[in-house]
Amino acid sequence: MNFLRTAIRRIWATLSDWFIPRFKTLVVEELAPQRLRKRTLYIVEEDGYEEQAVMVCPCGCGSTLQMNLLSDERPCWKVTRHADGTATLHPSVWRKKDCGSHFWFRKGRVQWC
């Protein structure tokens, strides 16, 4: 049974790579752009420090999500950038107002909770 589950997960991962593109990760200095592109995670850096991650909400509501990356402020997320150009945010992103989206952002993909 475990073999079958593992095989299905690998097939799903391969198919989703073909049909659903990953989010791009762009590093920008000081400020996020006025107009954000969909399916793009912006990492805002200032003086060499990652300050925030910014993206358009993936649910389609069009809201701008800003996740703090500075460890001395709360709430705080950690971003990991990968060699393939994708990124991972930890912990999950949960909008408790408006659309209520709750998701994990892993290796450029949204995984809904």
C-alpha positions, -999 to 999 in steps of 0.1 A, spaced: 0 0 0 29 24 8 44 17 -26 12 27 -43 9 59 -23 45 68 -31 40 61 -68 8 83 -69 26 112 -52 55 110 -77 32 109 -106 12 138 -93 44 158 -87 55 152 -122 22 161 -138 19 193 -117 53 203 -128 42 200 -164 8 218 -161 11 241 -131 42 264 -132 60 271 -100 61 306 -86 91 326 -96 113 342 -69 127 377 -75 150 395 -51 144 433 -51 161 461 -32 144 482 -6 108 482 -19 85 457 -37 72 469 -71 40 489 -72 25 463 -96 31 428 -84 31 399 -109 10 369 -102 28 336 -94 59 356 -82 73 358 -47 93 390 -41 121 389 -15 127 425 -4 163 431 8 178 462 23 215 465 32 219 428 26 191 417 50 160 400 39 132 421 53 99 408 38 84 384 13 56 399 -8 32 382 -32 -3 384 -46 -26 361 -27 -28 328 -46 -65 323 -40 -73 349 -67 -87 376 -44 -59 400 -56 -48 410 -21 -11 417 -14 5 395 12 35 408 31 54 384 53 79 398 77 114 381 75 130 400 104 134 377 134 132 405 159 95 413 149 64 392 152 49 374 133 80 363 115 86 339 86 118 323 74 125 320 37 148 294 22 160 300 -14 168 268 -34 194 263 -62 166 258 -88 154 294 -82 124 286 -61 118 295 -24 101 280 7 84 300 34 80 287 70 56 286 88 24 285 68 6 317 56 -28 321 71 -50 351 63 -74 353 92 -93 382 76 -108 387 42 -104 356 20 -91 333 49 -65 316 27 -43 292 45 -14 275 27 22 263 28 46 278 3 72 251 -6 97 251 -34 76 276 -54 43 258 -50 12 266 -29 0 236 -9 -35 244 5 -43 235 41 
